[in-house]
Amino acid sequence: MENKSNKQFNKLVLFQSKEIRRIWHEDEWYYSVIDICSALTESLNPRDYWYRIKKRAVNEEKMELSTICRQLKLDASDGKKYKTDCANTEGIFRLIQSIPSPKAEPFKRWLAKVGYERIEEIENPELAQQRMKEIYEKKGYPKDWIDKRLRGIAIRQNLTDEWRERGIKEQRDFAILTAEISKATFGMTPGEYKQHKNLPEKSKANLRDHMDDLELIFTMLGERVTTEISKNEQPDTFPENKNIAKRGGRIAGNARAETEKELGRPVVSKSNYLDKDDKLKLEE
């Protein structure tokens, strides 16, 4: 099982500014084959490129490809999860032989480094936090914001762990409960909040990466209170969990309203950090 403190950080990595989706499955990383085709070939249609590789393969190669690849659900640009061809590190090394590219050797070194970092993080979970901190620093975020963001990630993880304890399994249900907290705290769902901040509709941008200090603080408050109420009451139905999410968010919402009265301005901001996203270049 993936270490709880790491699982939020490790769904995406970059090779020469190209996004590579990955998932921790059966105690090892599995990487999106399509993303790797994109990174190595600069193809405008990496999905079609991968399809043609499979189509050209002879029977023996096709059997090998079917052994190497697993269909695992990964996040897509529309925010949903779809089954995608994935392979572990060993499988990717074998697949690279079928993809002529001058980037093959740099990619092999990068892949070995990424795998080694994962082993380090399992042995010392604090390294995952440190690496996440370094990523935000490279994006240009201030130190005090980064501290709040990392604390918010931990609070969010505690909440999702609590929901799992209460029988919440489906991604859709997690999203509904999260939306209830957000509506009660800020008066809008996460999707509406993204629109408010002018984040691209189909972007993979994490809303919380575009919140300021106060927005992060009230997000944490709503989720932490929801966790505490759930632990106290131990709900065993989805409607009960939904009600608790509303209550936890309402407490944060009331605190937000009082804060706005004192400050004379809204807490919810239209500003985002899109300009900082462009600064992230993790090239090998």
Secondary structure, 3 states (H helix, E strand, C coil): CCCCCCCCCCCEEEECCEEEEEEEECCEEEEEHHHHHHHHHCCCCHHHHHHHHHHHCCHHHHHHHHHHCEEEEEECCCCCEEEEEEEEHHHHHHHHCCCCCCCHHHHHHHHHHHHHHHHHHHHCCHHHHHHHHHHHHHHCCCHHHHHHHHHHHHHHHHHHHHHHHCCCCCHHHHHHHHHHHHHHHHCCCHHHHHHHCCCCCCCCCCHHHHCCHHHHHHHHHHHHHHHHHHHHHCCCCHHHHHHHHHHHHHHHHHHHHHHHHHHCCCCCCCCCCHHHHCCCCCCC
